[in-house]
Amino acid sequence: MQTNRIILGDCCRVMPTLPPACADFILTDPPYLVNYKDREGRSIKNDIEADWLMPAFREAYRVLKPDSLCVSFYGWTKTDLFYAAWKAAGFRIVGHITFPKRYASASRLMRYSHENAYLLAKGSPRPPEHPIGDVIDWNYSGNRHHPTEKPLSVLTPLIESFCPRGGLVLDPFAGSASTLVAARSVGRQYLGIELDPTYHGAAVRRLNGYSAGQAAYLDRERATSASVCYMERAA
Ligand SMILES: C[S@@+](CC[C@H](N)C(=O)[O-])C[C@H]1O[C@@H](n2cnc3c(N)ncnc32)[C@H](O)[C@@H]1O
């Protein structure tokens, strides 16, 4: 199986082509089922209907190694649907992680200023030598590559804690490849799947070392026939 790449496609169709028990850790951020749209009008595919939820987590369970872990972000307004899908797939709920933000994502009846994820087990994973806390401070990612881009700083401790060095991290809802960039930065292999060609393109550019901003800059430079000598790598 070819790793260290992001596949363009529907994870419910792509995961069945992967061998069983190939991933050491799954870290994923599926659509929250909230019909999200940001100020620039960017939206997320499959963010209304939940028909993909059960098949996706059934396959995630199959491709995860025995006695291994999955961390899944989720939308708290649809906790019941996510919970049902995880349990139906065979996962045990073994932890809940809260990510407090220093800003509110929305303000209605309350100022909504945290994200959530569940820690899900297949079998009985061995506890890490130095367990991390279940409250992890959130840093704003800037959402440059994707409207709901997760900050690398919250992903890397999860990968270091739950995936062995050199192991394979799978993200079936990879967006702009934040999980994959984080995995690479801490010496893990990675495999991502992304349905939307726009975000897949952003992910490929990011993995190839260019931020979306730099790619747009290069596109503009090319369009004006300026000589392009700017090949600075993304930080
Ligand atoms: C919440 S976003 C992930 C953002 C990502 N964590 C990042 O930092 O860029 C969820 C992503 O899942 C993708 N998606 C939705 N349904 C999918 C499916 N069936 N297979 C693969 N990707 C899917 C969406 O296009 C979206 O980019």
The ligand as a MOL file (V3000), in Angstrom:
LIG
                    3D

  0  0  0     0  0            999 V3000
M  V30 BEGIN CTAB
M  V30 COUNTS 27 29 0 0 0
M  V30 BEGIN ATOM
M  V30 1 C -14.1500 19.3000 8.9500 0
M  V30 2 S -13.4050 19.1380 7.4010 0 CHG=1
M  V30 3 C -11.7350 18.6270 7.7520 0
M  V30 4 C -10.7660 19.7830 7.8640 0
M  V30 5 C -9.3620 19.3200 8.1670 0
M  V30 6 N -9.2640 18.8220 9.5160 0
M  V30 7 C -8.3520 20.4420 7.9650 0
M  V30 8 O -7.6960 20.8530 8.9380 0
M  V30 9 O -8.2180 20.9140 6.8430 0 CHG=-1
M  V30 10 C -14.1270 17.6670 6.7820 0
M  V30 11 C -13.6870 17.3160 5.3810 0
M  V30 12 O -14.2560 16.0530 5.0140 0
M  V30 13 C -14.5170 16.0810 3.6200 0
M  V30 14 N -15.4790 15.0050 3.3400 0
M  V30 15 C -16.8250 14.9950 3.5230 0
M  V30 16 N -17.3340 13.7970 3.1970 0
M  V30 17 C -16.2890 13.0180 2.8160 0
M  V30 18 C -16.1790 11.6680 2.3620 0
M  V30 19 N -17.2540 10.8630 2.2630 0
M  V30 20 N -14.9500 11.1850 2.0580 0
M  V30 21 C -13.8490 11.9790 2.1510 0
M  V30 22 N -13.8960 13.2720 2.5770 0
M  V30 23 C -15.1040 13.7810 2.9060 0
M  V30 24 C -15.0120 17.4790 3.3460 0
M  V30 25 O -14.8470 17.8400 1.9900 0
M  V30 26 C -14.1270 18.3030 4.3130 0
M  V30 27 O -12.9940 18.8280 3.6500 0
M  V30 END ATOM
M  V30 BEGIN BOND
M  V30 1 1 1 2
M  V30 2 1 2 3
M  V30 3 1 2 10
M  V30 4 1 3 4
M  V30 5 1 4 5
M  V30 6 1 5 6
M  V30 7 1 5 7
M  V30 8 2 7 8
M  V30 9 1 7 9
M  V30 10 1 10 11
M  V30 11 1 11 12
M  V30 12 1 11 26
M  V30 13 1 12 13
M  V30 14 1 13 14
M  V30 15 1 13 24
M  V30 16 1 14 15
M  V30 17 1 14 23
M  V30 18 2 15 16
M  V30 19 1 16 17
M  V30 20 1 17 18
M  V30 21 2 17 23
M  V30 22 1 18 19
M  V30 23 2 18 20
M  V30 24 1 20 21
M  V30 25 2 21 22
M  V30 26 1 22 23
M  V30 27 1 24 25
M  V30 28 1 24 26
M  V30 29 1 26 27
M  V30 END BOND
M  V30 END CTAB
M  END
